[in-house]
Amino acid sequence: MAASQGVSQGLYRQYAIERVVHGVPAEKAVPLEAERLGATKVFVVSTKSLARNTDAVEKIAAGLGARFAGKFDDVPAHTPREAVIAGAAAARAAGADLIVAVGGGSAIDGTKAMLQALWHNVTDTSGLDTLTGRGRAEPTGRNDGRLRMIAVPTTLSAAEFTYFAGVTDAAKGIKQSFSDPLMIPRTVILDPAITVHTPMRLFLGTGIRAVDHAVERFCSLVRHPFSDATALEALRLLGRGLPAVQKDPSDIAARLDCQLGAWMSIYGGMAGVPVGASHGIGHVLGAHAGVPHGETSCVMLPSVMQWNRGVNFEEQLRVARAFERADDDASGAVRDLVASLGLPTRLRDVGVRREDFGVIAEKSMHDHAVKTNPRPVEKPADVVEILELAW
């Protein structure tokens, strides 16, 4: 957001997401949305653990009845390119006219990339290279007849509220970015009850990922009043909800607080507010070292905040206040929250080797989020400095 003659200026983009249904069981909400959208062949994308170890997908399929056209339940963590192609092939064979993604960020991002593959008739992994790096997607072409999706998230990554997706090229050890305004789900269904199937460490870790979304955008040097407000509300909801869920996993109200907080955390992106080095380095840690997305935020966000403190102290002070911190140590507030949830706080805790810092730093310099960090990251040595703080 810029300023001209004392008047704030900015732009907020409203993407083609039509509804957010919250607090309703997914097995009831999904069929109602399918009926509303006129879908007759609904294809479900999920993960092995959710589809085979719980009855969540089975209940949704049963609720759809004759509309259920099949499923693909093999999207691994970090969304490898091979899973995107396999899932797209299965949806194509089923003649899907609506796809429902049930799961965390990997399943949801995977479904978004599957849409791209289906739209452009990409049938092998090399074809995905032609669809990457398209930059910001403007919200045009609303409901132009292309195959779309709805999302039922089981974690707090907030991938369901974005028009972009990350897909891992395992051979190169990098994450590729895909974007299109119609990759965003038409409907998001926030069912707190379905999240009880999510392992506690994963649920809490993705909650810290949502904290990362809110903190980095609130502390950005590019600001917007809408995202400022939603980011602070996100921190309030997550700061209250995450410890409550850890204390009592059956607390459905607290789980919904966390889901609403994750929703609030992501809206800065629609206003053009960038994230920073915690996200950027985290992308590399995921692709290079296999660190789960949530846990990259656990180990990197406090250190990035500490490194940035000199350029956004006032913003960090307000973050500390949102967490009801008595002092001005916002990075300490985040680190204390992470530790209190029993999550890793150091790179060594998630299996990252110190001797890999140089490679991680070099790869991080190519990530767009590192380039938009509030304090300029000018060389790999700067990334190594941040990694040392996180070690």
C-alpha positions in Angstrom: 0.0 0.0 0.0 1.4 3.4 -1.0 0.6 6.9 0.2 0.0 10.0 -1.9 -0.6 13.4 -0.4 -1.6 11.8 2.9 -4.2 9.4 1.4 -3.6 5.7 1.6 -3.8 3.8 -1.6 -4.0 0.1 -2.3 -5.7 -2.8 -4.2 -7.6 -5.7 -2.9 -8.4 -8.6 -5.3 -11.6 -10.6 -4.8 -11.0 -14.0 -6.3 -13.6 -16.5 -7.5 -14.3 -18.1 -4.2 -18.1 -18.1 -3.7 -18.8 -19.6 -0.2 -17.1 -20.5 3.0 -19.3 -22.9 4.9 -18.2 -23.4 8.5 -19.2 -25.6 11.4 -21.2 -28.0 9.2 -20.3 -31.7 8.8 -18.5 -32.2 5.5 -20.7 -35.2 4.6 -23.7 -32.9 4.6 -22.1 -29.8 3.2 -20.3 -31.4 0.2 -23.5 -32.9 -1.4 -25.4 -29.7 -0.9 -22.6 -27.8 -2.7 -22.5 -30.3 -5.5 -26.2 -30.0 -6.0 -25.9 -26.2 -6.0 -23.2 -26.3 -8.6 -25.1 -28.8 -10.8 -22.3 -31.4 -10.5 -23.2 -35.0 -11.4 -19.7 -36.6 -11.4 -17.9 -35.6 -8.3 -14.3 -36.8 -7.9 -12.6 -36.8 -4.5 -8.9 -36.3 -4.0 -7.3 -37.2 -0.7 -4.4 -38.9 1.0 -3.8 -42.5 1.9 -3.9 -41.9 5.6 -7.2 -40.1 5.5 -8.9 -42.3 3.0 -7.7 -45.6 4.4 -7.4 -45.0 8.2 -10.5 -43.0 8.8 -14.1 -42.9 7.6 -14.0 -39.2 6.5 -13.8 -39.8 2.7 -16.2 -42.7 2.9 -18.8 -40.6 4.6 -18.4 -37.8 2.0 -18.7 -40.4 -0.8 -21.8 -41.9 0.8 -23.4 -38.5 1.1 -22.8 -37.8 -2.6 -24.6 -41.0 -3.5 -25.0 -41.3 -7.3 -22.9 -38.1 -7.8 -19.8 -39.9 -6.5 -17.6 -40.6 -9.5 -14.5 -42.0 -7.9 -11.4 -41.0 -5.9 -7.7 -40.6 -5.9 -6.1 -41.0 -2.5 -2.4 -41.0 -3.2 -1.1 -37.4 -2.7 2.0 -37.6 -0.5 3.5 -34.7 1.5 5.0 -31.9 -0.5 2.8 -32.7 -3.5 5.3 -34.4 -5.9 4.7 -33.9 -9.6 4.1 -37.5 -10.2 1.0 -37.5 -7.9 -0.4 -34.5 -9.8 -0.2 -36.3 -13.1 -1.6 -39.5 -11.7 -4.5 -37.7 -10.0 -5.3 -35.7 -13.1 -5.4 -39.0 -15.2 -7.8 -40.6 -12.7 -10.1 -37.5 -12.7 -10.0 -37.4 -16.5 -10.9 -41.1 -16.7 -13.8 -40.6 -14.3 -15.2 -37.7 -16.4 -15.3 -35.5 -13.4 -17.3 -32.3 -13.5 -16.3 -31.2 -10.0 -13.3 -32.2 -7.8 -13.4 -32.2 -4.0 -10.1 -32.0 -2.2 -10.2 -33.5 1.3 -7.0 -33.1 3.3 -4.2 -30.8 4.1 -2.2 -28.4 2.0 -0.5 -31.1 -0.1 -3.9 -32.6 -1.2 -5.4 -29.2 -1.8 -2.4 -27.8 -3.7 -2.2 -31.1 -5.6 -5.8 -30.7 -6.7 -5.2 -27.2 -7.9 -2.3 -28.4 -10.0 -4.4 -31.3 -11.3 -6.9 -28.7 -12.5 -4.1 -27.0 -14.5 -3.1 -30.3 -16.0 -6.6 -31.1 -16.9 -7.3 -27.7 -18.4 -4.2 -27.8 -20.6 -4.3 -31.6 -21.3 -0.9 -32.2 -19.7 -0.3 -35.9 -19.3 3.3 -36.2 -18.1 5.5 -34.5 -15.5 7.6 -32.7 -18.1 4.5 -31.0 -19.4 4.0 -29.3 -16.0 7.1 -27.2 -16.7 5.1 -25.2 -19.3 2.6 -24.1 -16.6 4.9 -22.8 -13.9 6.1 -19.3 -13.1 3.1 -17.3 -14.3 3.2 -14.8 -11.5 0.2 -13.2 -9.9 -3.1 -14.3 -11.2 -5.6 -11.5 -11.6 -9.2 -12.5 -10.7 -10.6 -12.6 -14.2 -12.6 -15.3 -16.1 -15.0 -16.1 -13.2 -16.8 -19.4 -13.8 -15.8 -19.6 -17.4 -16.9 -23.2 -17.7 -13.7 -24.9 -16.7 -13.6 -27.8 -14.2 -13.4 -26.4 -10.7 -12.9 -27.7 -7.1 -14.2 -27.3 -3.6 -12.0 -27.9 -0.6 -12.5 -29.6 2.8 -9.3 -28.8 4.8 -8.1 -31.1 7.6 -5.1 -28.9 8.6 -4.5 -25.2 9.1 -2.3 -24.5 6.1 -5.0 -22.2 4.5 -4.1 -23.5 1.0 -7.8 -23.7 0.4 -8.0 -19.9 0.3 -5.4 -19.3 -2.4 -5.2 -19.3 -6.2 -1.7 -20.8 -6.3 0.0 -24.1 -5.5 3.4 -25.5 -4.8 4.4 -28.8 -6.4 7.7 -30.6 -5.7 10.2 -31.6 -8.4 11.9 -34.3 -6.4 14.6 -34.8 -9.0 15.8 -31.2 -8.7 14.9 -30.8 -5.0 12.9 -27.7 -5.7 9.3 -26.5 -5.3 7.5 -25.2 -8.4 4.8 -22.6 -8.3 1.5 -22.7 -10.2 -1.2 -20.0 -10.3 -4.5 -19.3 -12.0 -7.4 -17.3 -10.7 -9.7 -20.3 -11.1 -7.5 -22.7 -9.2 -9.1 -21.3 -6.0 -11.9 -23.4 -4.7 -15.5 -22.3 -5.5 -16.4 -23.4 -1.9 -14.4 -24.0 1.2 -16.0 -26.2 3.9 -14.6 -25.7 7.4 -15.7 -28.8 9.4 -13.9 -28.8 12.7 -15.0 -32.3 13.4 -13.1 -33.7 10.5 -9.8 -32.3 11.8 -9.9 -34.8 14.8 -8.4 -37.3 12.4 -5.4 -35.2 11.8 -2.3 -36.2 13.9 -1.9 -33.6 16.7 1.6 -32.6 15.7 0.5 -32.0 12.1 -2.6 -30.0 13.2 -0.6 -27.8 15.6 2.3 -27.4 13.2 0.1 -26.2 10.4 -1.4 -23.8 12.9 2.0 -22.3 13.3 2.1 -22.1 9.5 -1.0 -20.0 9.7 0.7 -17.8 12.4 3.5 -17.4 9.9 1.1 -16.2 7.2 -0.3 -13.6 9.6 3.0 -12.4 11.1 5.0 -12.1 7.9 2.2 -10.2 6.2 1.5 -7.9 9.2 5.2 -7.2 9.5 5.7 -6.6 5.7 6.7 -3.2 4.6 3.9 -3.4 2.0 0.7 -3.0 4.0 -3.0 -3.0 3.5 -5.6 -2.1 6.2 -7.8 -5.1 5.4 -5.0 -7.6 5.8 -3.7 -5.8 8.9 -7.0 -6.3 10.6 -7.4 -10.0 9.6 -3.9 -10.8 10.5 -4.3 -9.5 14.0 -7.6 -11.4 14.4 -5.9 -14.5 13.1 -3.2 -14.3 15.8 -5.8 -13.8 18.5 -7.8 -16.8 17.4 -4.8 -19.1 16.8 -3.1 -17.9 20.0 -6.2 -19.0 21.9 -7.2 -22.0 19.9 -4.0 -23.9 19.4 -3.2 -24.3 23.1 -6.9 -25.2 23.8 -6.8 -28.0 21.2 -3.6 -29.4 22.6 -5.1 -29.4 26.1 -8.3 -31.0 24.9 -8.3 -32.6 21.5 -12.1 -33.0 21.6 -12.7 -29.3 21.9 -14.5 -28.7 18.6 -15.1 -25.0 19.3 -11.3 -24.5 19.7 -10.7 -26.4 16.5 -13.1 -24.1 14.7 -11.3 -21.0 16.2 -8.1 -22.4 14.7 -9.8 -22.9 11.3 -11.2 -19.4 11.3 -7.8 -18.1 12.4 -6.2 -19.9 9.4 -8.8 -18.3 7.1 -8.0 -14.8 8.5 -4.3 -15.4 8.2 -4.2 -15.7 4.5 -6.1 -12.7 3.2 -3.1 -10.4 3.0 -2.1 -12.3 -0.2 -5.2 -11.1 -1.9 -4.3 -7.6 -1.1 -0.8 -8.0 -2.6 1.0 -8.1 0.7 4.0 -10.4 0.4 5.4 -12.9 2.9 9.1 -13.0 3.7 12.1 -15.2 4.4 10.4 -17.6 6.8 8.2 -18.7 3.9 11.0 -18.6 1.3 13.6 -20.5 3.3 10.8 -22.9 4.4 10.0 -23.7 0.8 13.6 -24.9 0.3 13.7 -26.8 3.6 10.6 -28.7 2.5 11.9 -29.6 -0.9 15.5 -30.1 0.0 15.3 -31.7 3.5 11.7 -33.0 3.6 10.7 -30.8 6.6 6.9 -30.5 6.9 5.5 -27.1 5.9 4.3 -26.3 9.4 7.5 -27.3 11.0 9.5 -25.0 8.7 7.6 -22.2 10.2 8.2 -23.5 13.7 11.9 -23.3 13.3 12.3 -20.4 10.9 9.7 -17.7 11.8 11.2 -16.7 15.2 14.7 -16.4 13.7 13.5 -14.4 10.7 11.6 -12.1 13.0 14.7 -11.6 15.1 16.8 -10.9 12.0 14.2 -8.4 10.7 13.6 -6.6 14.0 15.5 -3.5 13.1 13.3 -2.7 10.1 9.8 -3.5 11.4 10.1 -3.1 15.2 6.7 -1.3 15.5 4.9 -4.0 13.6 6.5 -6.7 15.7 5.5 -4.9 18.9 1.9 -5.1 17.8 2.4 -8.8 17.2 3.7 -9.2 20.7 0.6 -7.4 22.0 -1.7 -9.7 20.0 -0.1 -12.6 21.8 -0.6 -10.8 25.1 3.1 -10.6 25.6 4.2 -8.4 28.5 7.5 -7.3 26.8 8.3 -6.3 23.2 9.9 -9.6 22.2 7.6 -10.8 19.3 10.0 -13.5 18.1 10.2 -14.8 21.7 6.4 -14.9 21.8 6.2 -17.1 18.7 9.1 -19.3 19.9 7.4 -19.7 23.3 4.1 -20.6 21.6 5.8 -23.2 19.4 7.7 -24.7 22.4 4.5 -24.8 24.5 2.8 -26.9 21.8 5.6 -29.4 22.0 6.8 -28.6 18.4 10.4 -28.3 17.2 12.0 -24.9 17.7 15.4 -25.5 16.0 16.7 -26.7 12.7 18.6 -29.5 14.4 15.3 -30.7 15.8 13.9 -31.4 12.3 16.9 -33.1 10.8 18.5 -30.3 8.9 22.3 -30.6 8.8 24.5 -27.6 9.4 26.8 -28.6 6.5 23.8 -28.1 4.2 23.4 -24.4 5.0 25.3 -23.3 2.0 23.2 -25.3 -0.5 20.0 -24.2 1.3 21.1 -20.6 1.2 21.9 -20.8 -2.6 18.5 -22.3 -3.4 16.7 -19.8 -1.1 18.0 -16.9 -3.1 15.8 -18.0 -6.0 12.6 -18.0 -4.0 10.2 -15.1 -4.5 9.4 -14.8 -0.8 13.0 -14.3 0.1 13.1 -11.5 -2.4 10.2 -9.7 -0.6 11.6 -10.0 2.9 11.3 -6.7 4.8 15.0 -6.5 5.5 16.7 -7.2 2.1 18.3 -10.6 1.7 21.1 -9.6 -0.6 23.4 -12.7 -0.7 23.5 -16.3 0.4 25.5 -15.3 3.5 22.5 -13.4 4.8 20.4 -16.6 4.6 23.2 -18.5 6.4 23.1 -15.9 9.1 19.3 -16.5 9.6 19.9 -20.3 9.5 22.5 -19.9 12.2 20.0 -18.1 14.4 17.6 -21.0 13.9 20.3 -23.7 14.5 
